[in-house]
């Protein structure tokens, strides 16, 4: 491929192009450059749209299935455009299974999870980043160690512990542990707190501010990008969690959405239209969160040093 | 350096407060991490069918691991899956991130579209892909256009595992986002320096992008392998380990042992074997990393000291 000037280098490429412009007339050189940029972005759009088309095809199938009457779903040749759309599937979905209960359970787990994880991880991360109590570095090593250990190792005793506490088949195994933070989020937030200049804390403390005030009034407002990234991570993982609800919840009305939708895949027949309608509903919050937050999200990941 | 008065005045109380901030995590760690971790080790030396009393059986469970043909098969499957899934998804995620790092109109929409599959619920993903991978499904129709006769993916002992790998490529969004963030963190001056030296796109990629991205590549490959060894949901909801154990994975066998047969001791032994395998692979990665990961901050920082 021929080297092309991309946006980051246009400024510096200009003198070089100018040198070439001495040979031809400058207006034509400018036109060539503009044409090239146009061709480049057209090519990019072509590649991106093709790729996005491929990636989105399964989701489009999900959407079309959610809007078809059941007898047309597996028809040959396949029906691609669900016209007229059968919106009733989305109504039927609510009454075909305990969908409302799943939604409520998922909301409880997600809200408690996001708030609990974010607050407790922020507290711990600040403690690790800004104070020097005895044993701090050892404890932080433990945070890192738990990052590496697969959670499956803990599943059996955890299950027995929750069973002994009488928590199995309640939402407690999914909510209570969230209140104590997560090593991954503590790590991200600690890295971020380390980048905030200490002088701000010290100035406030000289003025008599307590550590608590320093955390909430100075560090938390400055750490909003990192904290919201953590909250978004927590939201996505709590909303989609599959293994824990699968193991800890049993009766249909106690499930969360991620495992609940399995209700529609019976042993002998799958109610595709309802399953897909439910899956679309489950996916919508993810679309909204990522689309609205993607810029912040990316900056947050970059800022927190997660990139490596 | 001047020592601030306030800090010197009550450093002890300040540190006690710091410890109190960390305390919730510490309690959670002891109750929900350390205790189950140690207990799982102890349980792995017992026979415990959940209902009755645990019975100490020494190394019996671990000896059983070596004789368990299904487990051996699942270990091989898991390793093969990892060898295909991790490099493949890293390359795809990296390529996508490079594309999505360009400045064109509507890039936010493209990013969202490529990201969405990774946050689609596992059950829906499975059902969609079972349909796509039918003998006369869309994947084979696409291969047909290239003149390739596609296999009966999920019904074949040869192709069921690659089919799950293919499925996993659809969900590379998570690593893609990490790469994208990494790319955005590369300072523009480095590219400008290459441009001044007359380097083209390839030089920029080879001498700036690639070395600057090695820490991210390392991080994602470590996390990727740890995650890949725990592959579970995809197999549980699509193939249930079939056909003929072609897609049994370690965690799937552990799940069956623990939650279908209630053999908690044996399930714990499997979990510990998994932990050892993962730690081995991770250790090897850290060892090899010295040869290829570039940390720009390392040297100047050492010079300062």
Interface residues (C-beta under 8 A of the other chain):
Chain A: X1 X2 X3 X4 X5 X6 X7 X8 X9 X11 X12 X13 X41 X44 X45 X47 X48 X49 X51 X52 X55 X56 X57 X58 X59 X61 X62 X120 X121 X123 X124 X126 X127 X128 X130 X131 X132 X133 X134 X136 X139 X142 X143 X146 X148 X149 X150 X152 X153 X154 X155 X156 X157 X158 X159 X160 X161 X177 X179 X180 X181 X186 X202 X205 X206 X208 X210 X211 X212 X215 X236 X240 X242 X243 X247 X257 X258 X259 X261 X262 X265 X270 X272 X275 X276 X279 X282 X283 X286 X287 X290 X291 X294 X295 X297 X298 X299 X301 X302 X306 X307 X308
Chain B: X4 X5 X6 X7 X14 X15 X16 X17 X18 X19 X20 X21 X22 X24 X25 X26 X27 X28 X29 X31 X32 X33 X35 X36 X37 X39 X40 X43 X50 X96 X99 X100 X102 X103 X104 X105 X108 X109 X110 X111 X112 X113 X114 X115 X116 X117 X119 X120 X121 X122 X123 X124 X125 X127 X128 X129 X131 X132 X138 X170 X177 X178 X180 X181 X182 X184 X185 X188 X191 X192 X195 X196 X199 X200 X201 X202 X214 X215 X216 X217 X218 X219 X226 X229 X230 X232 X233 X237 X251 X254 X258 X259 X264 X267 X268 X271 X272 X274 X275 X278 X279 X282 X293
